[in-house]
């Protein structure tokens, strides 16, 4: 069967029940009724002032009940059972009540007040906690105070305790706290509130039976692993408490202490053990030794640590100013050597607070407890409040949201209420409401103050806080220090006022009898060690015994870094997952969700209008704290912000949702019209269209066949051609028909022609001359004019002509040549000349004939061997001919003959003469120039020259030279040709100029 | 005899006139004269080859049983196979033999008859020149011949390097020599054209002279 804990009283109830069997409160309280109660605002958005009375109905039932109960308690006379030697309760509290008289239950109304109001409404005891009272504190230290009561100051080694620590007045402690002291306090169990006693007794008695409440059993499971070393290494506590507590722990740990307490104690001892030597102790005697070590050494603690320190500090003050249960924490620091027990002014503390011995394990978990004991334990400061281990973040947050304890009820100022704060982790601390005064500060809110005190980082602040009067409890004396430092007010008047407020607060707390403690407070007090136990799990393992200093102290700035060792530190803020919802079940207290999720949406329908009116009346005039307004839903903010959209734009969605003053996505943010429909057609400009058209044309032309451009038809009568032909005809015919030498024979002497003449002249008479007719019929007329004079000369020297041709037409042309040019001699074939015929095979035949003429031409046309005739009988080689004459119009044939015959004729005396056409002269002439050809006659000009040379040399010519006959026509023809070419070139040049000029004009 | 000569000269006259009719364009007379020239040449060549080459150098050796003649006959027969596409591959050996032998002979003749002698002639142009014996003109000719030869050869050297602007340019010296070489080559082409024109003009004159002579003979006859 599943049980659930009442969120109000913490008692176990069956899960089926809707209301608690003990307190008749709803077991299923949630924050749903808070939904919709207000509009959320975002960070950065200026909250609007609200009347807290409007939110009264949003408070959970247990809170409202608590408020009502508080009101009753305030009205009820307090029993001054152990009247603490402090000044009466400050007047600030009644004043606060008077101010809130219109709404006596509106204890949250002043949470959002300004600092000025806070200063005004601050309780004297809270103001007294400021450091400017330190000198007074020093003077008030009695000289004969025992060592155990002497405050441990930073810088001074604690002297050994010579006296036993005075008994803790357990009657001043809440019963549930007194019960935690162990065996020695078991006698005081009866003084516990009924409700608490009912819970504690069975839990202790049934510890072995396994019926321990869940939150106790959970804590007790972790005891075994750490209790023993923690007992041995706790160096801070005086000897007497050490021995006593050690013995009690050894012998009666299971019986006297709850498991979770013993566990916490053990862990605290282990962490404190190494503090002793490394702890820099200030010269301020008012500071307890365990507090003096945090000079300017801000340790980064977690919220849980701070909570532990709260409990620890209150327990360390074993004097009159400390709560009894807090004073008992000294007994857990048994390993501490040479430590002067700080004075415990239990008289200044409420009994329930002074009974901190059993809760000391929680304090011992944190090494910070030692630091805080070094502060002035003289009672003015609540050590947990001056805890320097708080983080900078916490300090800032507290500075931003100072707590006005005066507006808080006493139950809220009780540190017992800190567990909910701790359970909500740092978010709750960050969102802590502004408490304008400490008079109305509930105890649990005071715990927040103590957390704030942890911001104290330097020794100066500690010294200043040590000046609080002895009558003030340490945990309270530290509270206003940070508060004051946060506010920046340090005048003596306010300090005095705060001192008075502190004293009154101590009275109010120390004077609370066990019976006076409301049930809800008892329930809230129990889980106070829950987070401590959890924090203990996070603490590092205990330091070694031989290590005199705790590691965490070595990290302090005052500690020599060289000697310091890495300090096992506790995480400043535990991750969310480390604090699970199971804690709520363990402690029986449900997290006050209303603090984090206050909103109009959570308003439950069940919340009646009557109750709302009542809440309005009770909380009327109050304003909604900004931190509450900041929790309003974003949607409402957006809706509200839309009204002022002209001034500031508020993001409606995205990561910036809710933030105002953002830059608009579209400047102007015109009316939201339907988006303009855009055409899906491609928007093309004119230039692009023209380019596309050009491209299309190009592609189209590629596929089209190009039109055939018909050549211009020539005129049926080519005038120019006829004109040229007519001129040529006219010139040639007239020159031929004139029969006069229009042009003189060439007088210029051509060396090649002259050489040819000399060679022909020098050849032996009666020899055999090889004449090669390798020209075409078209050039027969030219070749006749070129070679006729030379052949005629050869014939005149009785040379046997042997004709040969590599062209098929050669033999016929040879016969025609000889018949026409040598007609006067009447040469007969086979008689006057021998025709070897056609030599097939081109170059090969040439080489073959040069190599062996008889092989290449074995027989002539008539099938008779030519080589048997008399002129050829002595011829066996190519060089055996008397002269070799090559008649050709083809450059290739003439060059081949020269190339193939060069080697054969190189070493012989056989000359090689060439009579070539005029067109072959430029290519054949180099061979004459190189000496490969002995004489060269080319063209009509060469023949005419040769005739003139023959004439000059007196060589008789049977007929006029053919060359001379054609020479006039040739000369006229060349002249006409030259004129025509020149005129034609001039005409073309003028046409080119004209066309160029026309093109320039067009351009 | 005279009649035969007149007949031959008459045919030559007509054919000459037929060719000259080309002045009025491509006409039947011109084409007829061309066909007659080609046909007569082909017939004459065929008869000549059969009579002077094929019969005495190919048939007679085969008939006489000469070994060389049989080998030649086989190569000739294979070469005839080229006239028939299905058997054209059979004539490839004969054709290869002819081309190979002809190429080898041509290259050998070019090296021994052109490259070495012409190079030697260009080098030896200054050989034996004495400036003090009135051979300045020869020296100038030798220098000119050397420059023309080098510049003409440099012109045909088309290798160049890419400049900064991406264009290929010859070496400055090469560019100057190539420029002169181009001039000399142009002159050579001009000389060739003049030679061709001179040869053609000579042929034209001879034909006109033949026409005149025929007309004169014809007028003498009538």
Interface residues (C-beta under 8 A of the other chain):
Chain A: X714 X716 X717 X718 X721 X722 X725 X728 X729 X732 X733 X736 X737 X777 X778 X779 X781 X782 X784 X785 X808 X809 X811 X812 X837 X838 X840 X842 X843 X844 X847 X858 X859 X861 X863 X889 X895 X896 X898 X899 X900 X901 X902 X903 X917 X918 X919 X920 X921 X922 X923 X926 X927 X929 X930 X931 X932 X938 X939 X940 X941 X965 X966 X969 X970 X973 X974 X977
Chain B: X20 X23 X24 X25 X37 X41 X44 X45 X48 X49 X51 X52 X53 X56 X57 X98 X101 X102 X105 X106 X109 X110 X112 X113 X114 X117 X118 X120 X121 X145 X188 X191 X192 X194 X195 X196 X197 X198 X199 X201 X202 X203 X204 X205 X206 X207 X208 X209 X212
